[in-house]
């Protein structure tokens, strides 16, 4: 699941016919000045300025300013950009028009095991949390689209009537169409506002997409939002770029201060190995995984990033017994990256631990063992060694067999 910031989220809503305020996203005061010359609404309308980051409680942090003229907005942009909140530096600000409106409502679509739920309420904004019992929902099965009759029933049950009810039916239909076509996991509009002319407009959006579906969406040119209270590192961004282009998966999350680098195969094995390291008192330098038989060059890029982590003493290349991921092929990418890293001095004092099984494991493991002749400090084990044993050996909790 990948979180999308408000600007790109608004862009997806517009794509499927949902009205949003005019907005711009800026990363410098100079950019704001340039956009002010290009967009008349920035000079004429009252404005809202918000930190364009994955942060909660932006109001409480002073990172939302409302009802501003252009001069006041300029000051707010200047004050917010570069501000540090915990470890996150505000790098972008979204400036949008403040839309006068009469009423506020709520609408959302969220993924479920069997399909999706559509949620509607006749109250919105901060009121919806205190009045969650007023939220009504209908379920839609995978591959189905809600009928107007079903939408009208839930809208009426939520307390809408008359012309606004029909507008809400149309709005939720567009929202579901956006959700379904954009491989979303969650879309929440809070509030849905009714303007003075009676039309509905999305004033804010929470957007979670299936990040692994990015290859199906060439117009997803926006970056996903960091989910760790900080901006993504360059290594993480580089691996994400590779992941978006390949069959299978490569993932990387850096964890500062650790000395055990992880390079496991498969999401389940990755979590298992990380849990084993932590349970035995080790300090992780990262989370990583490659799975689904990715190409060797993609695994090579991931391995290069893992080898570049500062302060590491051990690298664990672990995995269960693969069903279809080619051990020889993926290991060739890892080995190539190991050789580059060794030539650059990045593996000085680093011990490598390997445990793997699967298609072409014999050839893959033999290629790993051959690295000893090139001066690598490496131990290689096959499917008959328990997964946790190499963690114990890396942490010196268990002797290495010879």
SVG drawing of the C-alpha trace seen along z (x, -y; Angstrom):
<svg xmlns="http://www.w3.org/2000/svg" viewBox="-36 -41 77 72">
<polyline fill="none" stroke="black" stroke-width="0.4" points="0.0,0.0 1.4,-3.4 0.3,-6.7 -0.2,-9.6 0.0,-13.2 -2.9,-15.6 -1.8,-17.3 -1.5,-14.1 -4.6,-12.7 -6.6,-15.7 -5.2,-15.1 -6.6,-11.6 -10.0,-12.8 -10.1,-15.4 -9.2,-12.7 -12.5,-10.9 -14.7,-14.0 -14.7,-15.0 -14.4,-18.8 -11.6,-20.0 -10.3,-23.5 -7.6,-25.1 -4.2,-24.3 -0.5,-24.4 2.3,-22.6 5.5,-24.5 9.0,-23.7 10.4,-27.2 9.2,-30.8 10.5,-31.6 8.3,-28.9 5.3,-30.4 6.1,-33.8 6.3,-32.4 3.0,-30.6 1.3,-33.7 2.0,-35.4 0.5,-32.5 -2.6,-31.9 -5.1,-34.8 -6.9,-32.9 -3.9,-33.0 -4.2,-36.8 -8.0,-37.0 -9.1,-34.3 -8.7,-33.7 -6.2,-30.9 -5.3,-27.9 -1.6,-27.0 -0.7,-23.6 2.5,-21.6 2.5,-19.0 3.9,-16.2 2.6,-12.9 2.0,-14.5 -0.8,-14.2 -2.1,-17.1 -0.9,-19.7 -3.4,-22.3 -1.9,-21.8 1.6,-22.1 0.8,-25.4 1.2,-23.9 -2.2,-24.9 -3.2,-28.5 -6.6,-29.5 -8.3,-32.6 -5.1,-34.2 -4.6,-36.8 -1.7,-36.3 0.7,-38.4 -0.2,-36.4 0.1,-33.2 3.6,-34.2 4.6,-34.6 3.1,-31.3 4.9,-29.5 8.2,-31.1 7.6,-30.2 6.7,-26.5 9.3,-25.5 12.4,-24.2 10.8,-23.8 11.8,-20.7 9.1,-18.5 10.8,-15.8 13.2,-14.4 11.1,-15.5 12.0,-18.7 9.1,-20.4 10.1,-20.4 6.7,-21.2 3.7,-23.3 0.3,-23.1 -1.6,-26.3 -5.3,-26.0 -8.3,-28.3 -10.5,-28.6 -13.9,-27.5 -16.9,-29.1 -19.4,-26.4 -22.7,-25.8 -22.5,-22.2 -19.9,-19.5 -20.3,-15.8 -18.2,-12.6 -17.5,-9.9 -15.0,-7.1 -14.2,-3.8 -12.0,-1.3 -10.8,2.1 -12.0,5.3 -11.3,9.0 -14.3,9.5 -14.2,6.2 -14.8,2.7 -17.0,0.7 -18.5,-2.6 -19.1,-4.9 -21.3,-8.0 -22.3,-10.5 -24.4,-13.7 -21.8,-15.3 -18.2,-15.9 -15.0,-17.6 -14.1,-17.1 -17.8,-16.3 -17.6,-12.9 -15.2,-11.4 -17.5,-12.3 -20.6,-11.1 -19.3,-7.9 -22.6,-6.2 -24.1,-8.4 -21.8,-6.8 -23.7,-4.4 -22.0,-1.8 -22.7,0.6 -20.4,3.4 -19.4,4.1 -18.0,7.4 -14.7,7.7 -15.4,7.0 -18.8,5.4 -19.9,1.7 -22.5,0.3 -25.8,-0.4 -27.5,-3.8 -30.3,-2.2 -27.8,-0.8 -26.0,-4.1 -29.3,-6.0 -30.4,-3.7 -27.2,-4.2 -27.3,-8.0 -30.9,-8.2 -30.1,-6.1 -27.3,-8.5 -29.9,-11.3 -29.7,-12.9 -32.9,-13.9 -34.0,-15.9 -31.5,-17.4 -28.5,-17.0 -29.2,-13.3 -28.9,-12.8 -25.7,-14.9 -24.3,-12.6 -25.2,-9.5 -23.4,-10.9 -20.4,-11.9 -20.0,-8.5 -20.3,-6.8 -17.4,-8.9 -15.4,-8.2 -15.9,-4.5 -14.9,-4.7 -11.7,-6.5 -11.0,-3.9 -11.5,-0.9 -9.6,-2.2 -6.7,-3.6 -6.0,-0.5 -6.7,-2.3 -6.8,-0.7 -8.5,-3.6 -10.0,-6.9 -11.5,-9.3 -13.0,-12.7 -13.4,-14.7 -15.1,-17.0 -17.2,-16.8 -18.5,-20.4 -21.6,-21.8 -20.8,-25.1 -23.2,-28.1 -24.4,-26.9 -25.3,-23.5 -22.5,-21.6 -20.3,-19.2 -16.5,-19.6 -13.7,-17.6 -11.9,-19.8 -9.4,-17.2 -8.5,-13.6 -6.6,-10.7 -5.3,-8.4 -3.7,-5.0 -2.9,-3.1 -1.5,0.4 2.1,-0.6 2.8,2.6 0.3,1.6 2.3,-1.4 3.4,0.3 -0.2,0.2 -0.4,-3.6 2.1,-5.6 0.5,-8.8 1.5,-8.0 4.5,-10.3 4.2,-11.5 6.3,-10.0 4.7,-8.0 4.7,-9.6 7.2,-8.4 5.5,-6.6 8.1,-6.7 7.9,-10.2 10.8,-11.3 11.5,-11.8 12.6,-8.8 16.4,-8.4 17.9,-8.5 18.7,-4.8 15.0,-4.1 13.9,-6.2 16.3,-4.5 15.0,-1.0 11.4,-2.2 12.1,-3.4 13.5,0.1 10.5,1.8 8.1,-0.1 9.7,1.2 10.1,4.9 8.2,8.1 8.4,9.2 9.5,7.0 12.5,5.3 12.1,3.3 14.3,1.3 13.8,-0.6 16.9,-2.1 17.1,-1.9 19.9,-4.2 22.2,-3.0 22.0,0.8 25.0,3.0 23.2,6.1 22.1,5.6 19.3,7.7 18.9,9.1 16.3,11.7 14.1,13.3 10.4,13.0 8.2,10.8 7.5,13.6 11.2,14.6 12.1,10.9 9.9,10.4 10.9,13.7 14.6,12.9 14.1,9.3 12.1,10.7 14.9,13.3 17.6,10.6 15.6,8.3 14.6,11.2 18.3,12.1 19.4,8.6 20.7,7.6 20.3,4.1 18.9,4.0 20.4,1.6 17.5,2.0 14.5,4.0 14.8,5.4 13.3,8.1 13.3,9.4 10.6,11.8 8.5,12.9 11.6,13.8 12.8,10.2 15.6,9.7 19.2,10.1 19.9,6.4 17.1,5.3 18.5,7.5 21.9,6.1 20.7,2.5 19.1,3.5 22.3,5.3 24.4,2.2 22.2,0.1 22.4,2.6 26.2,2.8 26.4,-1.0 24.7,-1.1 27.0,-2.8 28.5,-0.8 27.3,2.7 29.2,5.7 27.1,8.5 24.9,9.1 22.3,11.8 21.3,13.2 18.5,15.4 15.4,17.1 13.2,20.1 12.8,22.6 11.7,20.7 8.9,22.0 9.8,20.2 12.4,17.5 15.6,18.6 18.3,18.8 21.2,18.9 19.9,15.9 19.1,13.7 22.4,14.7 24.2,13.5 22.9,10.0 23.9,10.2 27.4,11.5 27.9,8.7 27.0,6.1 29.2,7.7 32.2,7.5 31.6,3.8 31.2,3.1 34.4,5.0 36.3,3.1 35.1,-0.2 36.1,0.9 32.5,1.1 32.7,4.7 35.9,4.3 35.2,6.0 31.8,7.2 30.9,10.9 28.3,12.3 25.9,15.1 23.9,17.0 21.0,19.5 18.8,20.4 16.9,23.1 14.9,23.3 15.3,23.6 19.0,23.9 20.1,23.6 23.1,25.9 24.6,23.6 23.7,20.5 25.1,21.6 28.3,22.8 28.8,19.4 28.4,17.8 31.0,20.2 33.4,19.4 33.6,15.8 35.8,17.1 38.6,17.5 38.2,13.8 38.8,12.8 35.2,12.5 34.4,13.4 31.3,15.5 29.5,18.5 27.0,20.4 24.4,22.8 21.7,24.8 18.0,25.6 19.0,28.1 20.2,25.4 17.4,23.8 16.7,20.2 17.4,18.9 20.8,20.7 22.6,18.1 21.1,15.3 22.5,17.1 25.9,17.4 25.9,13.8 25.3,12.7 27.8,15.2 25.0,17.0 26.1,20.2 29.3,21.6 29.9,21.7 30.3,25.3 33.5,26.1"/>
</svg>
